[in-house]
Amino acid sequence: MFRLRAVTRAVRVQRGFHSTPLNLHDAAVIGLHSDGQLLAPRSMTDDGKEALNTLVKSAGAKGKAGESRVLYGNFGLGSEIQKVAVVGLGKQGTTAAAKDRVRMAVATGVKALKAQEAKDIGIAGMGHDQAAAEGATLGQYKFNTFKSGKKGASKEAKISSLDQESLSPNEVQSFEHGLIQAKAQNLARILMETPSNHMTPTLFVERATKELEKLGLGSQKLEILVRDQSWAEEHKMGAFLSVAKGSDEPLKFLEIRYHGGKSDDKPLALVGKGVTFDSGGISIKPSANMGLMKGDMGGAATVVGAIWGIASLNLPLNVVAVTPLCENMPSGKANKPGDVVISMSGKTIEVDNTDAEGRLILADALTYTSKTYQPHTLIDLATLTGAMDVALGSAYAGVFSTSDSLWSELETAGEEAHEAFWRMPLHSAYLPQITTNTVADLINTGGRSAGSCTAAVFLREFVHGIERDDGFAKTEGEPSTEVGLSLDGDSESGESKGDDTRSTTLRPGSVQYAHIDIAGVMDTQSNSGYYVKGMTGRPTRALIEFAKKLASSSSSM
């Protein structure tokens, strides 16, 4: 979609302004701080700077965040550039907030120029090259796949730096990273926004496979495995199968393995909930806004977007992405309230509410992933609970983690990407709500109180190798609060299956675990800056930032 274009060398003279070698842009975005400093590109002539400054003052631009002016004329940037969007950056700074002001400002400028039919936009340096590239790319996103005529034919403008020739290697890399990470989020947006009849489990894996294969990395670097119902039955994924059986659409279980690190390095594991449409099943949802449930595979979409970005950046670490994919529909074959299913772990689950299906499919995916890949870190993402939206709204995604250090790293990554996280409690204090008043080991809802917390502690019971002694154990010195059949045992469901599953024994605490509930950040009503009304694709960029820092720390050891 976007790429850094090769530099076209040209020297142009126009009305006394001499331009240096530039890309053949037809428009430019230039930043203005609130102290009056205009961040003119290095290639701009002194006469051009003076002319632009004069016009900026005449237009009344003050450099306030969110402010934008499109100015017309020749400013010594080459005869092709007759349109310049001057965007307000607010106060100067190096904080995450300052970076996001750049992100928002560039997105606003690009939108304004595209409205003027700009097709090749150059971005002047603003001190935060990655944020600028992200803003330009995210700001252009528009889901018009099903629009006919001209509305469906609009194309994205090409984006590159105005000062490509004079950028340092680090600046070039930062700009490239911004383009890639924003494109990864746009991929997640597209997957989430596509109507469910055009994004079934089968079509989801086809689209994901197509996008990943375009990277041209080869099977030695990137493996894509698509599993079917018979495979899920072989692995005794009773919880996953129980949800999928309600729909005529066949389930899929997608595994993506990125081999960027050493062969014996344990991977980072990302697991995403992939309910491509959630009607609620027999416990059917209200009809109002049910169409938004095409985005209930947001966890799977962000996981696919993240691993696409990680592979595109060629990060030096191993990553596995796992997404169980199905629909949740009412039918004569669907789960009924009161049913009991047996998960891959051997733990039994009473289905109290069929609309709490995400935790059922994730239960088997988490058991499979933690036992098969034995990752050092496992993060699951899911549009899991309405309670999360009630608690945090659209400002934060909720993070439930067994690890203080993992939480800290995720918080930092979220701040960098401006995809904020808020830590929520993952404690056994909530276990009684899902272990009492049930005929099974666990029940899939815990009542009205602390709904997102009971969902998180439910998922924790299916992750192999994590530390469960969180201070809420019933007896002093009790090593575990695990419910039902032990994941550390040699149960039939955990036995080796050829080269598909490794040893089932993992030391408690050897896996860092976090559950991220993204229900509240699934969609937005905003059209400001790089926000576009509809599905957000959050927190794809934050996941990539987390992986970048993880790769950096690993390579420095």
TISEDREN-319245 format. One record per residue (C-alpha): residue number from 1; residue in one letter; y negated, z negated, x. Coordinates in steps of 0.02 Angstrom, whole numbers, plus 50000, padded with zeros to 5 digits. Example, Ala and Ser with C-alpha at 12.3 -4.5 7.8 and 13.67 -1.06 7.14 Angstrom:
residues 2
REC   num   residuo       y       z       x
REC     1         A   50225   49610   50615
REC     2         S   50053   49643   50684
//
This chain:
residues 557
REC   num   residuo       y       z       x
REC     1         M   50000   50000   50000
REC     2         F   49871   49943   50126
REC     3         R   49879   49980   50311
REC     4         L   49770   49971   50462
REC     5         R   49716   50149   50486
REC     6         A   49710   50239   50651
REC     7         V   49535   50246   50722
REC     8         T   49450   50414   50702
REC     9         R   49326   50439   50843
REC    10         A   49161   50514   50789
REC    11         V   48979   50497   50841
REC    12         R   48857   50530   50701
REC    13         V   48668   50539   50696
REC    14         Q   48584   50516   50528
REC    15         R   48401   50476   50499
REC    16         G   48383   50396   50669
REC    17         F   48534   50279   50656
REC    18         H   48668   50310   50787
REC    19         S   48840   50250   50740
REC    20         T   48980   50205   50859
REC    21         P   49160   50266   50838
REC    22         L   49222   50211   50667
REC    23         N   49356   50238   50536
REC    24         L   49298   50362   50407
REC    25         H   49256   50231   50277
REC    26         D   49152   50275   50125
REC    27         A   49096   50096   50089
REC    28         A   49083   49927   50174
REC    29         V   49085   49740   50135
REC    30         I   48966   49631   50237
REC    31         G   48946   49442   50223
REC    32         L   48787   49340   50203
REC    33         H   48780   49152   50233
REC    34         S   48666   49039   50132
REC    35         D   48561   49006   50288
REC    36         G   48512   49190   50286
REC    37         Q   48627   49249   50425
REC    38         L   48689   49425   50389
REC    39         L   48857   49456   50472
REC    40         A   48822   49636   50519
REC    41         P   48966   49729   50603
REC    42         R   48959   49744   50792
REC    43         S   48952   49933   50777
REC    44         M   48794   49931   50672
REC    45         T   48634   49991   50755
REC    46         D   48481   49878   50768
REC    47         D   48384   49996   50654
REC    48         G   48526   49987   50529
REC    49         K   48527   49797   50533
REC    50         E   48340   49791   50505
REC    51         A   48350   49912   50359
REC    52         L   48493   49817   50278
REC    53         N   48407   49648   50302
REC    54         T   48250   49716   50220
REC    55         L   48348   49780   50071
REC    56         V   48446   49617   50056
REC    57         K   48284   49519   50043
REC    58         S   48214   49642   49918
REC    59         A   48370   49624   49812
REC    60         G   48348   49434   49808
REC    61         A   48516   49397   49888
REC    62         K   48526   49216   49946
REC    63         G   48703   49210   50017
REC    64         K   48766   49089   49885
REC    65         A   48954   49085   49862
REC    66         G   49005   49207   49726
REC    67         E   48847   49313   49742
REC    68         S   48865   49501   49767
REC    69         R   48745   49649   49784
REC    70         V   48793   49831   49806
REC    71         L   48658   49916   49908
REC    72         Y   48639   50102   49936
REC    73         G   48578   50198   50088
REC    74         N   48621   50240   50267
REC    75         F   48628   50085   50376
REC    76         G   48690   50159   50538
REC    77         L   48873   50144   50493
REC    78         G   48906   50332   50484
REC    79         S   48851   50460   50358
REC    80         E   49002   50428   50247
REC    81         I   48953   50247   50213
REC    82         Q   48816   50251   50083
REC    83         K   48872   50098   49985
REC    84         V   48874   49920   50056
REC    85         A   48926   49765   49959
REC    86         V   48834   49614   50029
REC    87         V   48931   49460   49975
REC    88         G   48880   49277   49978
REC    89         L   48984   49163   50088
REC    90         G   48891   48999   50060
REC    91         K   48883   48877   50205
REC    92         Q   48959   48921   50372
REC    93         G   49116   48827   50419
REC    94         T   49293   48828   50484
REC    95         T   49374   48728   50345
REC    96         A   49504   48793   50223
REC    97         A   49367   48793   50091
REC    98         A   49257   48904   50201
REC    99         K   49402   49024   50224
REC   100         D   49428   49033   50038
REC   101         R   49244   49072   50011
REC   102         V   49272   49223   50124
REC   103         R   49430   49268   50027
REC   104         M   49338   49258   49861
REC   105         A   49182   49348   49925
REC   106         V   49275   49496   49999
REC   107         A   49379   49514   49841
REC   108         T   49219   49517   49739
REC   109         G   49141   49647   49853
REC   110         V   49294   49759   49851
REC   111         K   49301   49752   49661
REC   112         A   49118   49802   49650
REC   113         L   49141   49948   49770
REC   114         K   49298   50009   49682
REC   115         A   49196   50012   49521
REC   116         Q   49082   50132   49616
REC   117         E   49235   50240   49657
REC   118         A   49249   50187   49840
REC   119         K   49413   50246   49914
REC   120         D   49406   50186   50095
REC   121         I   49325   50016   50121
REC   122         G   49283   49939   50288
REC   123         I   49273   49749   50301
REC   124         A   49146   49677   50424
REC   125         G   49200   49527   50529
REC   126         M   49166   49362   50441
REC   127         G   49245   49240   50562
REC   128         H   49403   49226   50458
REC   129         D   49492   49392   50474
REC   130         Q   49653   49344   50385
REC   131         A   49560   49273   50236
REC   132         A   49451   49429   50225
REC   133         A   49602   49545   50225
REC   134         E   49690   49436   50095
REC   135         G   49539   49439   49982
REC   136         A   49521   49628   49994
REC   137         T   49705   49655   49952
REC   138         L   49723   49524   49817
REC   139         G   49559   49577   49735
REC   140         Q   49622   49754   49708
REC   141         Y   49779   49701   49616
REC   142         K   49790   49770   49441
REC   143         F   49949   49783   49338
REC   144         N   49931   49950   49252
REC   145         T   50110   50014   49263
REC   146         F   50123   50038   49076
REC   147         K   49948   50107   49050
REC   148         S   49944   50291   49007
REC   149         G   49814   50419   49060
REC   150         K   49671   50376   49179
REC   151         K   49693   50188   49161
REC   152         G   49868   50202   49230
REC   153         A   49819   50322   49369
REC   154         S   49693   50215   49463
REC   155         K   49735   50199   49648
REC   156         E   49699   50062   49771
REC   157         A   49566   50089   49902
REC   158         K   49617   50091   50085
REC   159         I   49567   49933   50176
REC   160         S   49533   49910   50362
REC   161         S   49412   49825   50480
REC   162         L   49241   49901   50511
REC   163         D   49250   49849   50694
REC   164         Q   49429   49899   50731
REC   165         E   49392   49958   50909
REC   166         S   49302   49799   50963
REC   167         L   49421   49671   50888
REC   168         S   49520   49557   51002
REC   169         P   49711   49561   50989
REC   170         N   49707   49396   50894
REC   171         E   49580   49465   50770
REC   172         V   49684   49622   50743
REC   173         Q   49839   49515   50713
REC   174         S   49749   49400   50593
REC   175         F   49687   49547   50491
REC   176         E   49861   49624   50487
REC   177         H   49936   49457   50434
REC   178         G   49811   49446   50293
REC   179         L   49856   49619   50228
REC   180         I   50042   49581   50234
REC   181         Q   50033   49407   50157
REC   182         A   49924   49467   50014
REC   183         K   50039   49615   49984
REC   184         A   50185   49492   49975
REC   185         Q   50094   49394   49840
REC   186         N   50054   49555   49747
REC   187         L   50240   49597   49750
REC   188         A   50277   49429   49670
REC   189         R   50139   49461   49541
REC   190         I   50216   49628   49495
REC   191         L   50391   49556   49477
REC   192         M   50326   49417   49364
REC   193         E   50210   49526   49260
REC   194         T   50335   49664   49222
REC   195         P   50398   49650   49042
REC   196         S   50571   49575   49031
REC   197         N   50652   49733   48961
REC   198         H   50597   49818   49123
REC   199         M   50642   49669   49233
REC   200         T   50817   49616   49185
REC   201         P   50925   49530   49317
REC   202         T   50995   49700   49365
REC   203         L   50824   49782   49377
REC   204         F   50755   49633   49473
REC   205         V   50884   49650   49612
REC   206         E   50859   49839   49614
REC   207         R   50670   49819   49638
REC   208         A   50689   49680   49766
REC   209         T   50817   49783   49863
REC   210         K   50704   49936   49859
REC   211         E   50553   49841   49926
REC   212         L   50653   49756   50063
REC   213         E   50742   49914   50118
REC   214         K   50572   50000   50138
REC   215         L   50543   49885   50287
REC   216         G   50677   49982   50381
REC   217         L   50743   49831   50474
REC   218         G   50928   49872   50461
REC   219         S   51073   49761   50409
REC   220         Q   51078   49670   50576
REC   221         K   50905   49599   50540
REC   222         L   50904   49593   50351
REC   223         E   51055   49576   50237
REC   224         I   51048   49594   50048
REC   225         L   51197   49532   49947
REC   226         V   51206   49554   49758
REC   227         R   51340   49448   49673
REC   228         D   51406   49470   49496
REC   229         Q   51490   49367   49361
REC   230         S   51664   49374   49436
REC   231         W   51594   49305   49599
REC   232         A   51507   49163   49505
REC   233         E   51670   49126   49414
REC   234         E   51765   49124   49579
REC   235         H   51641   48996   49644
REC   236         K   51657   48894   49484
REC   237         M   51472   48899   49445
REC   238         G   51497   48830   49271
REC   239         A   51316   48777   49246
REC   240         F   51246   48948   49293
REC   241         L   51378   49040   49191
REC   242         S   51344   48933   49038
REC   243         V   51164   48992   49028
REC   244         A   51201   49175   49067
REC   245         K   51337   49191   48934
REC   246         G   51209   49186   48794
REC   247         S   51139   49357   48841
REC   248         D   51214   49531   48844
REC   249         E   51123   49564   49008
REC   250         P   51241   49531   49155
REC   251         L   51194   49393   49275
REC   252         K   51156   49425   49458
REC   253         F   51156   49308   49606
REC   254         L   51046   49378   49745
REC   255         E   51059   49323   49926
REC   256         I   50940   49388   50060
REC   257         R   50973   49343   50241
REC   258         Y   50837   49371   50371
REC   259         H   50896   49354   50550
REC   260         G   50739   49329   50652
REC   261         G   50795   49182   50759
REC   262         K   50941   49145   50871
REC   263         S   51114   49171   50797
REC   264         D   51156   48986   50804
REC   265         D   50989   48925   50733
REC   266         K   51003   48843   50563
REC   267         P   50901   48935   50432
REC   268         L   50758   48890   50318
REC   269         A   50827   48909   50141
REC   270         L   50722   48960   49991
REC   271         V   50798   48951   49817
REC   272         G   50706   49024   49667
REC   273         K   50741   49004   49481
REC   274         G   50768   49177   49408
REC   275         V   50768   49169   49219
REC   276         T   50703   49343   49181
REC   277         F   50668   49295   49001
REC   278         D   50676   49122   48926
REC   279         S   50684   49113   48737
REC   280         G   50741   48933   48748
REC   281         G   50915   48979   48687
REC   282         I   50979   48887   48533
REC   283         S   50836   48762   48562
REC   284         I   50721   48909   48535
REC   285         K   50539   48905   48588
REC   286         P   50392   48926   48468
REC   287         S   50345   49110   48448
REC   288         A   50165   49084   48507
REC   289         N   50147   49147   48687
REC   290         M   50335   49167   48706
REC   291         G   50299   49333   48791
REC   292         L   50238   49236   48943
REC   293         M   50419   49186   48972
REC   294         K   50443   49352   49060
REC   295         G   50370   49252   49205
REC   296         D   50504   49118   49200
REC   297         M   50579   49201   49353
REC   298         G   50423   49154   49452
REC   299         G   50526   49053   49574
REC   300         A   50636   49203   49613
REC   301         A   50484   49317   49624
REC   302         T   50390   49207   49748
REC   303         V   50547   49182   49853
REC   304         V   50573   49371   49864
REC   305         G   50389   49398   49902
REC   306         A   50394   49264   50037
REC   307         I   50548   49332   50127
REC   308         W   50474   49508   50115
REC   309         G   50318   49441   50202
REC   310         I   50417   49343   50331
REC   311         A   50521   49496   50374
REC   312         S   50366   49608   50379
REC   313         L   50286   49488   50504
REC   314         N   50447   49487   50606
REC   315         L   50440   49297   50621
REC   316         P   50561   49222   50748
REC   317         L   50665   49113   50631
REC   318         N   50815   49130   50517
REC   319         V   50783   49125   50330
REC   320         V   50897   49139   50179
REC   321         A   50831   49169   50004
REC   322         V   50942   49137   49853
REC   323         T   50899   49178   49672
REC   324         P   51016   49151   49523
REC   325         L   50961   49278   49392
REC   326         C   50999   49282   49205
REC   327         E   50920   49275   49034
REC   328         N   50919   49123   48918
REC   329         M   50952   49190   48744
REC   330         P   51020   49124   48578
REC   331         S   51184   49199   48521
REC   332         G   51357   49153   48461
REC   333         K   51407   49137   48644
REC   334         A   51258   49031   48700
REC   335         N   51258   48850   48754
REC   336         K   51243   48727   48610
REC   337         P   51159   48556   48617
REC   338         G   51296   48431   48655
REC   339         D   51402   48550   48759
REC   340         V   51467   48488   48926
REC   341         V   51479   48605   49075
REC   342         I   51557   48581   49246
REC   343         S   51447   48631   49392
REC   344         M   51503   48705   49557
REC   345         S   51486   48531   49634
REC   346         G   51612   48460   49511
REC   347         K   51479   48354   49427
REC   348         T   51478   48367   49238
REC   349         I   51320   48401   49138
REC   350         E   51286   48373   48954
REC   351         V   51170   48505   48881
REC   352         D   51050   48407   48773
REC   353         N   50921   48545   48761
REC   354         T   50962   48727   48796
REC   355         D   50780   48757   48843
REC   356         A   50808   48651   48999
REC   357         E   50911   48792   49072
REC   358         G   50822   48813   49237
REC   359         R   50895   48654   49311
REC   360         L   51069   48713   49259
REC   361         I   51063   48877   49355
REC   362         L   50976   48793   49502
REC   363         A   51109   48657   49509
REC   364         D   51241   48783   49561
REC   365         A   51122   48881   49672
REC   366         L   51071   48723   49766
REC   367         T   51251   48668   49791
REC   368         Y   51302   48840   49852
REC   369         T   51154   48861   49969
REC   370         S   51159   48688   50046
REC   371         K   51348   48695   50076
REC   372         T   51359   48876   50130
REC   373         Y   51210   48890   50245
REC   374         Q   51182   48709   50297
REC   375         P   50995   48739   50318
REC   376         H   50880   48622   50412
REC   377         T   50758   48638   50266
REC   378         L   50790   48685   50085
REC   379         I   50647   48720   49965
REC   380         D   50673   48770   49785
REC   381         L   50538   48843   49673
REC   382         A   50543   48849   49485
REC   383         T   50435   48865   49331
REC   384         L   50534   48713   49276
REC   385         T   50441   48596   49159
REC   386         G   50298   48600   49036
REC   387         A   50269   48420   49092
REC   388         M   50210   48486   49260
REC   389         D   50077   48590   49175
REC   390         V   50023   48438   49075
REC   391         A   50013   48331   49232
REC   392         L   49927   48450   49355
REC   393         G   49870   48602   49257
REC   394         S   49836   48760   49356
REC   395         A   49753   48678   49506
REC   396         Y   49908   48613   49595
REC   397         A   50093   48648   49605
REC   398         G   50195   48488   49608
REC   399         V   50302   48449   49760
REC   400         F   50446   48326   49753
REC   401         S   50518   48294   49926
REC   402         T   50641   48180   50016
REC   403         S   50543   48205   50179
REC   404         D   50369   48143   50223
REC   405         S   50356   48268   50366
REC   406         L   50408   48414   50255
REC   407         W   50280   48363   50126
REC   408         S   50145   48355   50259
REC   409         E   50190   48530   50322
REC   410         L   50188   48602   50146
REC   411         E   50022   48519   50108
REC   412         T   49946   48597   50264
REC   413         A   50016   48769   50221
REC   414         G   49950   48755   50044
REC   415         E   49776   48710   50105
REC   416         E   49775   48857   50226
REC   417         A   49824   48979   50088
REC   418         H   49718   48892   49956
REC   419         E   49875   48872   49851
REC   420         A   49864   48685   49832
REC   421         F   50010   48565   49818
REC   422         W   50013   48387   49751
REC   423         R   50151   48265   49796
REC   424         M   50251   48193   49652
REC   425         P   50382   48053   49656
REC   426         L   50563   48097   49690
REC   427         H   50648   47929   49664
REC   428         S   50805   47856   49589
REC   429         A   50698   47753   49471
REC   430         Y   50710   47904   49356
REC   431         L   50899   47921   49365
REC   432         P   50941   47808   49218
REC   433         Q   50848   47928   49103
REC   434         I   50976   48064   49144
REC   435         T   51133   47960   49174
REC   436         T   51139   47843   49024
REC   437         N   51170   47893   48843
REC   438         T   51276   48040   48896
REC   439         V   51460   48081   48890
REC   440         A   51447   48170   49059
REC   441         D   51388   48124   49233
REC   442         L   51214   48191   49196
REC   443         I   51115   48253   49048
REC   444         N   50993   48396   49067
REC   445         T   50843   48310   48988
REC   446         G   50776   48135   49014
REC   447         G   50663   48113   48865
REC   448         R   50475   48132   48850
REC   449         S   50423   48013   48990
REC   450         A   50406   48083   49166
REC   451         G   50484   48249   49119
REC   452         S   50448   48337   49284
REC   453         C   50512   48186   49382
REC   454         T   50677   48175   49289
REC   455         A   50701   48363   49315
REC   456         A   50670   48343   49502
REC   457         V   50790   48197   49523
REC   458         F   50920   48297   49424
REC   459         L   50907   48439   49550
REC   460         R   50918   48319   49697
REC   461         E   51094   48273   49643
REC   462         F   51156   48447   49687
REC   463         V   51085   48463   49864
REC   464         H   51209   48431   50003
REC   465         G   51154   48340   50161
REC   466         I   50996   48253   50102
REC   467         E   50952   48069   50118
REC   468         R   50965   47986   49948
REC   469         D   50930   47804   49993
REC   470         D   50752   47800   49928
REC   471         G   50734   47613   49901
REC   472         F   50793   47618   49721
REC   473         A   50979   47595   49757
REC   474         K   51057   47467   49640
REC   475         T   51133   47360   49778
REC   476         E   51057   47308   49942
REC   477         G   51124   47417   50082
REC   478         E   51197   47546   49961
REC   479         P   51193   47711   50058
REC   480         S   51179   47828   49912
REC   481         T   51121   47841   49733
REC   482         E   51223   47997   49704
REC   483         V   51291   48022   49529
REC   484         G   51467   48082   49491
REC   485         L   51582   48172   49612
REC   486         S   51519   48157   49790
REC   487         L   51452   48316   49870
REC   488         D   51515   48250   50036
REC   489         G   51694   48247   49975
REC   490         D   51825   48384   49997
REC   491         S   51826   48433   49814
REC   492         E   51908   48596   49762
REC   493         S   51738   48671   49723
REC   494         G   51679   48638   49899
REC   495         E   51827   48711   49993
REC   496         S   51800   48853   50113
REC   497         K   51803   49026   50036
REC   498         G   51836   49142   50181
REC   499         D   51682   49179   50283
REC   500         D   51573   49136   50133
REC   501         T   51565   48947   50154
REC   502         R   51555   48837   50309
REC   503         S   51613   48659   50332
REC   504         T   51566   48549   50183
REC   505         T   51525   48396   50289
REC   506         L   51340   48368   50319
REC   507         R   51262   48209   50384
REC   508         P   51146   48131   50253
REC   509         G   50968   48166   50308
REC   510         S   51014   48325   50404
REC   511         V   50931   48431   50270
REC   512         Q   50748   48414   50223
REC   513         Y   50726   48451   50039
REC   514         A   50580   48492   49925
REC   515         H   50574   48548   49745
REC   516         I   50413   48638   49695
REC   517         D   50376   48647   49509
REC   518         I   50261   48797   49485
REC   519         A   50254   48795   49294
REC   520         G   50068   48753   49290
REC   521         V   50017   48887   49415
REC   522         M   50126   49025   49343
REC   523         D   49980   49118   49265
REC   524         T   49790   49116   49258
REC   525         Q   49655   49165   49135
REC   526         S   49528   49194   49274
REC   527         N   49465   49363   49334
REC   528         S   49350   49291   49467
REC   529         G   49363   49346   49649
REC   530         Y   49544   49374   49698
REC   531         Y   49608   49297   49536
REC   532         V   49669   49423   49409
REC   533         K   49714   49372   49232
REC   534         G   49902   49362   49216
REC   535         M   50042   49305   49330
REC   536         T   49983   49232   49495
REC   537         G   50127   49251   49617
REC   538         R   50088   49076   49682
REC   539         P   50133   49002   49805
REC   540         T   50198   49155   49901
REC   541         R   50065   49150   50037
REC   542         A   50087   48962   50061
REC   543         L   50273   48986   50089
REC   544         I   50236   49118   50222
REC   545         E   50109   49003   50304
REC   546         F   50241   48866   50308
REC   547         A   50366   48986   50388
REC   548         K   50236   49044   50517
REC   549         K   50202   48866   50573
REC   550         L   50388   48827   50575
REC   551         A   50420   48980   50683
REC   552         S   50276   48936   50798
REC   553         S   50336   48758   50825
REC   554         S   50515   48816   50854
REC   555         S   50466   48946   50983
REC   556         S   50360   48821   51079
REC   557         M   50505   48698   51099
//
